[in-house]
Amino acid sequence: MQGIDISSYQAGIDLAAVPGGFVIVKATQGTGYVNPDCGRAVEQALAAGKLVGVYHYIDGSEAQGEADFFANQISGWVGRVLICLDWEAGSNVRWGDLGYLGAVIDRVRERTGRPPVVYASSAAFPWDVCASRDCGAWVAQYADMTQTGYQDHPWNEGAYDCLIRQYSTTGRLPGWAGDLDLDIFYGNRTLWDAYVTGAGGAGKESDVQLTDIVIRPDGHEATVQDVLSYIDMRCETLAGQMDDLMGIVKAGGITRRGDGDETGRTDLCWEVGWLPKNFAALQDLISRAAQREDVTALVNELQAARRAADDQARQQAEPGTVAAAALAADVHVVEAGETLKGIAEAAGTTVQAIVDANPGLAPNDLVAGQRITVPTSKEHA
């Protein structure tokens, strides 16, 4: 699976427009720095249905202090995103001290309940430290600095086993005019989710064989290979149905919002972004939309469930952290003719608050369909 990792250098990037299955966002560094675009980027990527990770850049200031700072800032996203640590020489006064790295890993695991994925260059990757702590390996190694798009088989692939490989820091993709770090994840959504929940674990190989017999949900027996083949078939079918649905949406399949706003509208693409794990609801939505049925009630139900999940995440987020601020904000889809002043007044906030929450936003050049983060009036009272 292809994806990117970003920091404040890509502030304002529209992650819904840039291709890729996952995004890993820099959250913090040391004991005091927070990426000002982290909250917006994480929430936008989650809303777009992408797999999401966050990372902390270790600077060697104090092991427990920087681990706690990172854990506090991302507390509202634990269980929803991949947790990563960046271990490299630049701006790191404890570079080379693997005991220090181990202490940071241990504290992050203690605070979040799961081992982090560790990023480092192939030339100095801390294999033993990571293996002994069940940390996934995110390895950086480039063939050269030539600009490139996604590569299915990067240079030197297979020279070592890793969970994620960063193979270019000069990547170029549609939707962003500058350089991007390009990565490949050697797994599927299930494996990603296992690391998100803490059930991944490097080096823990499964002893399940393709010929093993398992019991299907309907009570019948089947081999593991048969079950996997069926899942592959269903995924291909759903992918085709998703393409059909998106065609309907782009052709004008729009419904009223379910939040009581009589004038507000939301497109189905936005709702479907929340559905990757709810296949039954997704299939129902696709079926109704394909028949041009009124899907307002179904979308309202999905929105209510999503709001409930967001409310739970807000309650878990540490007050004053980047995750709490992002979860307290709303994402607004710009409609033709709207102005930033009008959006701010409708939300009970200010133009400046919206500009501050969206680095790189051009206040006088809004585009229909553009997604912007709108802080609540409570956050900017």
N, C-alpha and C positions, 0 to 999 in steps of 0.2 A: 504494500500500500504506500502510495506516494504522499508526501506532505512537506510542510515548511516549519521552520522555527523563526521567531521574530522577537525584536526588542523595541525600544523607543525609536530606533533608527527607521522603523517602518510605521511610525505613528500615523493613524488615520487610514491605514490600509483597509479596503473593503474585503473582508475575508469571505463574504458570500460570493464575490465575483472572481476571486483567485482560485483556480482549480487545485484540487488536492483533497485527500480524505481526512487529513488531520493537521492540527496547528499546535505548536508548543510555544507558549508566550513567556518571555522573561517577566517575572513578578518582582523580585527583590535582589538586592546585593548588600552584603555585609549586615550591619545592624541598623541602617537608617535610610537606605535608598529604596524607593518604590517606583517602578515604571509607571509614569503618569497615564499611559495608554493601555495598561494591562486590563483593567476592569472592563473597559469598552470592548477590547479585542476578545477577551474570553467569552463574554456574554453574547457577542455577535456570532462567534464561531459556534457556540452551543446552540444558539437559535437557528443557525443554518444547518444543523444536523451533523456537523463535523465532530470527529473525535478531538479532544482538547487536552493539552498538558500545560503545566506551568513549571518554571524552573527558577532556582535561586543561584546566583553567582557567588561562590565562596571567595571572600577576600582575606580570610585569616584573622579577622579582628578579634574573635573570641568564639569558640566552638558552640557552646550552649547558647550564647547570646544571639548569634546569627541564625542558628537553627530555630530558636524560639520566635525570632522576628519573622522569619519566613512562615512558620506554622501559624502564627497569629494572623498574618495578612491574608492567607489563603484558607482560613478556617471554614468559610462559607462554601468552599468548593470541594472540600475533602469528600471523597466518595463519588465525585462527578468528573474529576480530571486526573490525569496522570501526574504524579509528583516527581520532579527531577531536580538533580543537583548538578551544577556546572563546575568542574574541577579543571582549571588551567593556570598557566603561569602568570599571565597578565594581571596586574593589580591584585595579586594574591601574595601576601607577605609570608604565608606558611606553605608555599608551593614546595612540593617534595616531601613534606611531612605527612606520611600516610596515616600516622596515628591521629593527626588532627582531622584528616578526612574521615577516618573511622568514627571519631567522636561526633562529628556533625551528622553523619549517616545515622548513628545510633540514636541521637537526640531527635532527629526528624521522625524516625520510625516510632520512637516512644510517644511523640506528640500526635502523630497522625494515624498510628496503628497499622502502618504498612511500610515496607522498605522502598526507598526512592530509587528511581532509575538514575544512573550516574553517567554524565557526559565527560569525555576526555579525548585527547588525541590518541591515535593508534600507537604513536611512538612512546607514549608514557602512560598508557592506560593501566589503572590500578586493578588488574584482573583478580589478584588474590583477595584484596580488600572487598571487592564486590561479590566474588563467589562465596566468601565466608559469611556474607550478610544477606544472601539471596537478592542482591540488587541486579536489575536488568542493566545491560551494557549498551550505552549509546556512544558509538565510536565515530570520531571525525577523521577522515582521510580523503585527500583530494588527488586526482591525477595531475591536475594543473589548475591554473586560474582562468582558463578559457570559459567564456559565458556559455551556458548550456541550459536546456530545458530538463524535464524529468528524464531519468534513465532507468530502464527496467533492470539492467545489470551493470552497476557502477564498476569502475576500474578496481581491480584487486578483490572483487567480491569472492567470498569463500576462503580467504586467507585466515580468517578467524570467525568465531561464532559471536554474533551480537544480536540484540533485540532491535536496535535502530542504528542505521548508518547515515551519517551526514557526509555526502559525497561532493558537495559544491557549496562554496560561499559566494559564488558569482552567478547564481541561477537567474534565469529570466523567464517569467510566466505572464500570461495575459492577466490584465487587471492591476498590474503594478509596474511602474516604469523603471524602478531601480533594481539593485542586486537583492537576491534572496538566498538564504540558506536552504538547500534542498536536502531532503531526507527520505529514506525508504524504511518502512516498518516491516519487519519480517514476520508477519502474522495477520490475523483477521480481527474483526471487531471483538470476538469472544476473548481472544488472548489479550487484547488491549484492556478490555473490561476487567479481566482477571488481575492485571497489574494495578488498575485503578482501585479495585476493592481490596487489594492486598493478598489475593489468592494466586498471583502469578508465580513468583519465586524462580530465580535463575537456577538452572542445574537440576530442577525437579522433573525428570522425564517420566512420562506416563507409560505404564506397562500394558495399556489397552491395545489390543491387536484388531486389525480390520476384520478378521474372521470371528471375533468374539460375538456371542449372542447376547442381545439386550432386549428388554421389554419396552415396546413402544407405548405411547400414552393411551392407545386404544386397547392395550392388553395383549396384542399379538407379538410374537417373537420376530426379530430381524437381526441381521449382522450389522456391525458398526459401519461397514462399507455401504450397505444398502441405505442406512439412515443418512449417512453423509451425502450420498448421491441424491437422495430425495431433497435434502436441504439445499444442495446446489441447484437443483431443478427449480425449487420454489423461489430461490433468490433471483434466478434469471427471469422467472415469470414476473416477479414483483418489480424487477428493474424495468421490464418492458411496460408494465402497467404504470409505473411512475412516469415514464416518458409520455405515455398517453395523457396522464393527469396534468403534467406540466403544459402540454399543448393546449388542454382545455383552459387552464389558468391563464396562459398568455393570450388566449382568444377572448378572455373577458369573464372567466368563471370566478366572479367575486361575490362575496357574501358580507352581510352586515356583521359587525363585531358583537360579541356576546357580553360586553361589559356595561351595557346600558346606554352606550353612546349612540343616539339615534342617527347621527350624521356620519359617524366613523365607519370605515370599511377596512377590511384586511384581505389580502389575497391568500389563496389556499397554499401557495408555496411556503408562506410563513408558518402556517399551521402544520404542514407536513414535516417541516424541519424538526418538530418536537416528537415525531412518531417513530423513530427508527426501531424502538424496542416493542412497539405496540402493533404487531402485524395484523391482528384482528380488526382494530380500529382503522388501520391504514387500508386494508382490503375493502372494508365497508365504505370508507370515504371514496375510494377509487371507483367502486361499483356504482355508487349513487351519482358521482360526478359524471361518469361516463354516460349515464342515462339522462344527463341534464336535470336531475332531480334537485329539489331544494335541500341543500346540505347544511342550512343554517343551524338547525337544532344539534346536529352531530358536531359541528365545529364549536358551538357554544359549550357542549359537554367537554370537548377536548381542551378548550381554553380554561374552563373551570378547574379541570384536573391539573393543568399546567400551572395555574395560579396557586393552587394548593401546594404543589411541589416547590414553587418559588418561595411561598410563605415559610415553608419548613426550612428551606435553605437560609432564609433571612434570619430566622430564629437561631440557627446554629452559628452564624457568622459573628466573629468578634466585633463589637462596636468600634467604629473608627478605622477599620481596616479597608484595604482596597476591595476585597470581596464584598464586604458589607455595603460599601458605596455603590458598587456596580449592581448588586442585587436590589438596592433601593431605587434604582433608576428604571425608567421605562424605555423601550425601543419604539420609535415612531417611524412609520413608513411614509415618506413624503409623497403627497399627491400633487398633481399638476396645479400650478397657480399658488401653492402655499408659500408663505414667507416665514422666516425664522421668528420674526416678531409675533406673528399670529400663532405659531406653534407654542411659543413661550407663554403667551397670554392664556391660551387654552389650558396649558398644563400648570398654570399658577407659578411659573418660574421666570427667569430672566434670560435675555438673549446671551448675556455674558456667561451665565451658568452653563448654557448649552454649548457654547463655543469652548469653554474650559473642559467640558466632558468629551469633546470630539476633536482632538488634536488634528490639525490639517484641514478642518472644515472651512469652506468658503461661504461665509454668511449670506452673501448676495448672489450665490450661484448654485442654488439648490436644484436638484434634478428629480423628477418624478420617479418613484421607486427606490430612491436612496433611503438607507436606514440610518437613523441617528439616535444617539443616546440622549434621553431627556431626563435630567435629574428631577426628583420630586421637590415640591416646594418646601417640604419639611427639611430636606437636606441642605437647602440654600436659603433658609429663612433668615 
